[in-house]
Amino acid sequence: MISQEEKAILKIISDRLLVKKSELLKLSKEMGNGDLNKSLEFLKDGGYIDILSPLGETSLAITQKGMRILNGD
């Protein structure tokens, strides 16, 4: 089952389509969320996000599966 924190992360990624991990870390701290790396690992392993490294910087993109879970499908 996906947690509220993980849904919040998916929402941020879906709103921006592609998010740098450093930006997400900053937003996560502002929101007071827990362990970002643990949540990202869960989302990646579940196929909800893809981790990309264009030009060496880690970025995150939401998958179709992630969009479906976010939209309640």
CNS distance restraints for C-alpha pairs under 8 A (distance, minus, plus):
assign (resid   2 and name CA) (resid   6 and name CA) 6.24 0.50 0.50
assign (resid   2 and name CA) (resid   7 and name CA) 6.89 0.50 0.50
assign (resid   3 and name CA) (resid   7 and name CA) 6.27 0.50 0.50
assign (resid   4 and name CA) (resid   8 and name CA) 6.13 0.50 0.50
assign (resid   5 and name CA) (resid   9 and name CA) 6.32 0.50 0.50
assign (resid   5 and name CA) (resid  33 and name CA) 6.75 0.50 0.50
assign (resid   5 and name CA) (resid  39 and name CA) 7.73 0.50 0.50
assign (resid   6 and name CA) (resid  10 and name CA) 6.25 0.50 0.50
assign (resid   6 and name CA) (resid  39 and name CA) 6.02 0.50 0.50
assign (resid   6 and name CA) (resid  40 and name CA) 7.83 0.50 0.50
assign (resid   6 and name CA) (resid  43 and name CA) 7.30 0.50 0.50
assign (resid   7 and name CA) (resid  11 and name CA) 6.13 0.50 0.50
assign (resid   7 and name CA) (resid  70 and name CA) 6.50 0.50 0.50
assign (resid   8 and name CA) (resid  12 and name CA) 6.34 0.50 0.50
assign (resid   9 and name CA) (resid  13 and name CA) 6.30 0.50 0.50
assign (resid   9 and name CA) (resid  24 and name CA) 7.97 0.50 0.50
assign (resid  10 and name CA) (resid  14 and name CA) 5.96 0.50 0.50
assign (resid  10 and name CA) (resid  48 and name CA) 7.96 0.50 0.50
assign (resid  10 and name CA) (resid  49 and name CA) 7.89 0.50 0.50
assign (resid  10 and name CA) (resid  62 and name CA) 6.81 0.50 0.50
assign (resid  10 and name CA) (resid  66 and name CA) 6.93 0.50 0.50
assign (resid  10 and name CA) (resid  67 and name CA) 7.89 0.50 0.50
assign (resid  10 and name CA) (resid  70 and name CA) 6.94 0.50 0.50
assign (resid  11 and name CA) (resid  15 and name CA) 6.06 0.50 0.50
assign (resid  11 and name CA) (resid  70 and name CA) 7.14 0.50 0.50
assign (resid  12 and name CA) (resid  16 and name CA) 6.45 0.50 0.50
assign (resid  12 and name CA) (resid  24 and name CA) 7.98 0.50 0.50
assign (resid  13 and name CA) (resid  17 and name CA) 5.52 0.50 0.50
assign (resid  13 and name CA) (resid  18 and name CA) 6.19 0.50 0.50
assign (resid  13 and name CA) (resid  19 and name CA) 5.96 0.50 0.50
assign (resid  13 and name CA) (resid  60 and name CA) 7.05 0.50 0.50
assign (resid  13 and name CA) (resid  61 and name CA) 6.27 0.50 0.50
assign (resid  13 and name CA) (resid  62 and name CA) 6.13 0.50 0.50
assign (resid  14 and name CA) (resid  18 and name CA) 7.68 0.50 0.50
assign (resid  14 and name CA) (resid  61 and name CA) 7.54 0.50 0.50
assign (resid  14 and name CA) (resid  62 and name CA) 6.01 0.50 0.50
assign (resid  14 and name CA) (resid  67 and name CA) 7.36 0.50 0.50
assign (resid  17 and name CA) (resid  61 and name CA) 5.93 0.50 0.50
assign (resid  17 and name CA) (resid  62 and name CA) 6.82 0.50 0.50
assign (resid  18 and name CA) (resid  59 and name CA) 6.58 0.50 0.50
assign (resid  18 and name CA) (resid  60 and name CA) 5.66 0.50 0.50
assign (resid  18 and name CA) (resid  61 and name CA) 4.89 0.50 0.50
assign (resid  18 and name CA) (resid  62 and name CA) 7.69 0.50 0.50
assign (resid  19 and name CA) (resid  23 and name CA) 6.69 0.50 0.50
assign (resid  19 and name CA) (resid  24 and name CA) 6.68 0.50 0.50
assign (resid  19 and name CA) (resid  59 and name CA) 5.37 0.50 0.50
assign (resid  19 and name CA) (resid  60 and name CA) 5.23 0.50 0.50
assign (resid  19 and name CA) (resid  61 and name CA) 6.71 0.50 0.50
assign (resid  20 and name CA) (resid  24 and name CA) 6.41 0.50 0.50
assign (resid  20 and name CA) (resid  57 and name CA) 7.16 0.50 0.50
assign (resid  20 and name CA) (resid  58 and name CA) 6.01 0.50 0.50
assign (resid  20 and name CA) (resid  59 and name CA) 4.11 0.50 0.50
assign (resid  20 and name CA) (resid  60 and name CA) 6.23 0.50 0.50
assign (resid  21 and name CA) (resid  25 and name CA) 6.09 0.50 0.50
assign (resid  21 and name CA) (resid  57 and name CA) 7.97 0.50 0.50
assign (resid  21 and name CA) (resid  58 and name CA) 5.72 0.50 0.50
assign (resid  21 and name CA) (resid  59 and name CA) 5.25 0.50 0.50
assign (resid  21 and name CA) (resid  60 and name CA) 6.58 0.50 0.50
assign (resid  22 and name CA) (resid  26 and name CA) 6.36 0.50 0.50
assign (resid  23 and name CA) (resid  27 and name CA) 6.28 0.50 0.50
assign (resid  24 and name CA) (resid  28 and name CA) 5.91 0.50 0.50
assign (resid  25 and name CA) (resid  29 and name CA) 6.24 0.50 0.50
assign (resid  25 and name CA) (resid  36 and name CA) 7.00 0.50 0.50
assign (resid  26 and name CA) (resid  30 and name CA) 6.38 0.50 0.50
assign (resid  27 and name CA) (resid  31 and name CA) 6.23 0.50 0.50
assign (resid  28 and name CA) (resid  32 and name CA) 6.15 0.50 0.50
assign (resid  28 and name CA) (resid  33 and name CA) 5.42 0.50 0.50
assign (resid  28 and name CA) (resid  34 and name CA) 7.93 0.50 0.50
assign (resid  28 and name CA) (resid  36 and name CA) 7.14 0.50 0.50
assign (resid  29 and name CA) (resid  33 and name CA) 6.15 0.50 0.50
assign (resid  35 and name CA) (resid  39 and name CA) 6.52 0.50 0.50
assign (resid  36 and name CA) (resid  40 and name CA) 6.08 0.50 0.50
assign (resid  37 and name CA) (resid  41 and name CA) 6.06 0.50 0.50
assign (resid  38 and name CA) (resid  42 and name CA) 6.29 0.50 0.50
assign (resid  39 and name CA) (resid  43 and name CA) 6.20 0.50 0.50
assign (resid  40 and name CA) (resid  44 and name CA) 5.98 0.50 0.50
assign (resid  41 and name CA) (resid  45 and name CA) 5.97 0.50 0.50
assign (resid  42 and name CA) (resid  46 and name CA) 6.02 0.50 0.50
assign (resid  43 and name CA) (resid  47 and name CA) 6.25 0.50 0.50
assign (resid  43 and name CA) (resid  48 and name CA) 5.08 0.50 0.50
assign (resid  43 and name CA) (resid  49 and name CA) 5.82 0.50 0.50
assign (resid  44 and name CA) (resid  48 and name CA) 5.87 0.50 0.50
assign (resid  44 and name CA) (resid  49 and name CA) 5.12 0.50 0.50
assign (resid  44 and name CA) (resid  50 and name CA) 6.16 0.50 0.50
assign (resid  44 and name CA) (resid  51 and name CA) 7.34 0.50 0.50
assign (resid  47 and name CA) (resid  63 and name CA) 7.06 0.50 0.50
assign (resid  47 and name CA) (resid  65 and name CA) 6.66 0.50 0.50
assign (resid  47 and name CA) (resid  66 and name CA) 7.18 0.50 0.50
assign (resid  48 and name CA) (resid  62 and name CA) 6.14 0.50 0.50
assign (resid  48 and name CA) (resid  63 and name CA) 5.39 0.50 0.50
assign (resid  48 and name CA) (resid  64 and name CA) 7.40 0.50 0.50
assign (resid  48 and name CA) (resid  65 and name CA) 5.40 0.50 0.50
assign (resid  48 and name CA) (resid  66 and name CA) 3.93 0.50 0.50
assign (resid  48 and name CA) (resid  67 and name CA) 7.65 0.50 0.50
assign (resid  49 and name CA) (resid  60 and name CA) 6.62 0.50 0.50
assign (resid  49 and name CA) (resid  61 and name CA) 5.55 0.50 0.50
assign (resid  49 and name CA) (resid  62 and name CA) 4.36 0.50 0.50
assign (resid  49 and name CA) (resid  63 and name CA) 5.14 0.50 0.50
assign (resid  49 and name CA) (resid  66 and name CA) 6.33 0.50 0.50
assign (resid  50 and name CA) (resid  60 and name CA) 5.79 0.50 0.50
assign (resid  50 and name CA) (resid  61 and name CA) 5.24 0.50 0.50
assign (resid  50 and name CA) (resid  62 and name CA) 6.24 0.50 0.50
assign (resid  50 and name CA) (resid  63 and name CA) 6.55 0.50 0.50
assign (resid  51 and name CA) (resid  58 and name CA) 6.82 0.50 0.50
assign (resid  51 and name CA) (resid  59 and name CA) 5.87 0.50 0.50
assign (resid  51 and name CA) (resid  60 and name CA) 4.76 0.50 0.50
assign (resid  51 and name CA) (resid  61 and name CA) 6.55 0.50 0.50
assign (resid  52 and name CA) (resid  58 and name CA) 5.76 0.50 0.50
assign (resid  52 and name CA) (resid  59 and name CA) 5.09 0.50 0.50
assign (resid  52 and name CA) (resid  60 and name CA) 5.97 0.50 0.50
assign (resid  52 and name CA) (resid  61 and name CA) 7.47 0.50 0.50
assign (resid  53 and name CA) (resid  57 and name CA) 5.21 0.50 0.50
assign (resid  53 and name CA) (resid  58 and name CA) 4.47 0.50 0.50
assign (resid  53 and name CA) (resid  59 and name CA) 5.89 0.50 0.50
assign (resid  54 and name CA) (resid  58 and name CA) 7.05 0.50 0.50
assign (resid  54 and name CA) (resid  59 and name CA) 7.47 0.50 0.50
assign (resid  62 and name CA) (resid  66 and name CA) 5.71 0.50 0.50
assign (resid  62 and name CA) (resid  67 and name CA) 6.77 0.50 0.50
assign (resid  63 and name CA) (resid  67 and name CA) 6.33 0.50 0.50
assign (resid  64 and name CA) (resid  68 and name CA) 6.21 0.50 0.50
assign (resid  65 and name CA) (resid  69 and name CA) 6.35 0.50 0.50
assign (resid  66 and name CA) (resid  70 and name CA) 6.10 0.50 0.50
assign (resid  67 and name CA) (resid  71 and name CA) 6.08 0.50 0.50
assign (resid  68 and name CA) (resid  72 and name CA) 6.11 0.50 0.50
assign (resid  68 and name CA) (resid  73 and name CA) 5.02 0.50 0.50
assign (resid  69 and name CA) (resid  73 and name CA) 5.85 0.50 0.50
